[in-house]
Amino acid sequence: MINNSERIRIRRQMQRRIRDVVAERRRTRLLEDSPEPPVDPGTESRLTAV
């Protein structure tokens, strides 16, 4: 069984890893030279159907 302090330590470690992944993805997205913002295929079909 995991005690309370171990549970807190594991939760903080997971949150730190998630923040690192999100920051890495954000850096990668900002470094890409894309002139237009990416378009979600679902929204594109809704816009053309009008």
Long-range contacts (C-beta under 8 A, 24 or more apart in sequence): none
